[in-house]
Amino acid sequence: MKIQRNIKTRIDQVDFKNLSFGEIFSDHMFVCDYLNGKWNIPKIIPYQPISLYPSASALHYGQTVFEGMKAYKDNNGKVWMFRPKENWLRLNKSCERMMIPEFPEDYFMKGLKKLLSMDSDWVQSGDGNSLYIRPFVFASQPNVQAAPSKEYKFIIICSPAKSYYNDSEFNVLIEEKYSRAADGGVGYAKAAGNYGAQFYPTSIAQQKGYLQVVWTDANEHKYIEEAGTMNIFVRIGDKLITAPTNDRILDGITRKSAIQLAKDMGINVEVRSITINEVVNAVNDGSLKEIFGAGTAVVIIPITGFGYQNIDYKLPSVKDSYAKRLKRAITEIQYNISDDPHQWRVGV
Ligand SMILES: *Cc1c(COP(=O)(O)O)cnc(C)c1O
């Protein structure tokens, strides 16, 4: 790995108390080029613009995927990652689907560790504070032929973050017209186009007063699949239900962790399809206790209500909710507060 340090840190210009998500980036970035059929020697350089030809393939055909993960600082100032190997595995699942060459594990892990150790001051300690890490790969070959690129860039950038949805109202619209993913499609991959395509339906929902869209299956709009860019959980009675992952649903690491920790707590977890009807019936008979989203950015966020076929349903506020218990259990592992029975923490 080649390393070129920033001469002067920009950290003193950052107002860590008033961060809006994804706007400010740490001093360095990790860059690795795929040229002549192989990943070249990676480097860490100051965060800076990159130069590309306008014919760079990713700009035309969207051959690009990303990951999202975080680093956390414990009360002793040590920096930790959470299940980073899962991100590496998923990155390569996404790459495979988009015909991008696999990225080597040791480049990914060593690159992350070195970058985080160089920019460790950017990881603030304290509840909710973290450094959001964005690894991504894109097709950089200057060629507009509709074919897989022969050149790629893999980059990791980091952005300081606070927990960015607050605990207030979070109402969602159950989407019955637009779809996020289809059978045989790329919904399971963190492929850039999946997200760009969500903006329009989400903005329509927002005009109607909802914060996010709950995606349903593209075939029948009968099953609940994901909440925005989060996996979704429904609690009916004391049962916690979440949809199985498939080629439409992203295999979230927060989802996976929440399922495991819920089982550890003795909660009855069912991984199965959930119909909208089941949810509506459960609201009406009072057995619906919680719905929540799960993803790296927010960990777990309770949904307070949902709109479906022009009716707004309010969810009860429950004491000692599964959402709260699971969020606490996950974050205590992330911040090195609790034991780590599944060895999810990785020190930097
Ligand atoms: C990234 C993502 C998630 C959450 O995955 P985590 O690994 O928990 O962050 C869920 N759904 C979609 C569509 C996503 O892109």
The ligand as an SDF file (V2000), in Angstrom:
LIG
                    3D

 15 15  0  0  0  0  0  0  0  0999 V2000
  -27.9400   -1.2570    2.8860 C   0  0  0  0  0  0  0  0  0  0  0  0
  -29.3760   -1.6310    2.8570 C   0  0  0  0  0  0  0  0  0  0  0  0
  -30.0320   -2.2280    3.9560 C   0  0  0  0  0  0  0  0  0  0  0  0
  -29.3940   -2.3790    5.3010 C   0  0  0  0  0  0  0  0  0  0  0  0
  -28.2360   -3.1290    5.3100 O   0  0  0  0  0  0  0  0  0  0  0  0
  -27.2430   -2.9960    6.5290 P   0  0  0  0  0  0  0  0  0  0  0  0
  -26.1620   -3.9490    6.2100 O   0  0  0  0  0  0  0  0  0  0  0  0
  -27.9950   -3.3700    7.7440 O   0  0  0  0  0  0  0  0  0  0  0  0
  -26.8080   -1.5760    6.5710 O   0  0  0  0  0  0  0  0  0  0  0  0
  -31.3340   -2.6390    3.7860 C   0  0  0  0  0  0  0  0  0  0  0  0
  -31.9930   -2.4600    2.6220 N   0  0  0  0  0  0  0  0  0  0  0  0
  -31.4170   -1.8790    1.5610 C   0  0  0  0  0  0  0  0  0  0  0  0
  -32.1770   -1.7170    0.3160 C   0  0  0  0  0  0  0  0  0  0  0  0
  -30.0970   -1.4370    1.6510 C   0  0  0  0  0  0  0  0  0  0  0  0
  -29.5280   -0.8420    0.6160 O   0  0  0  0  0  0  0  0  0  0  0  0
  1  2  1  0
  2  3  1  0
  2 14  2  0
  3  4  1  0
  3 10  2  0
  4  5  1  0
  5  6  1  0
  6  7  2  0
  6  8  1  0
  6  9  1  0
 10 11  1  0
 11 12  2  0
 12 13  1  0
 12 14  1  0
 14 15  1  0
M  END
$$$$
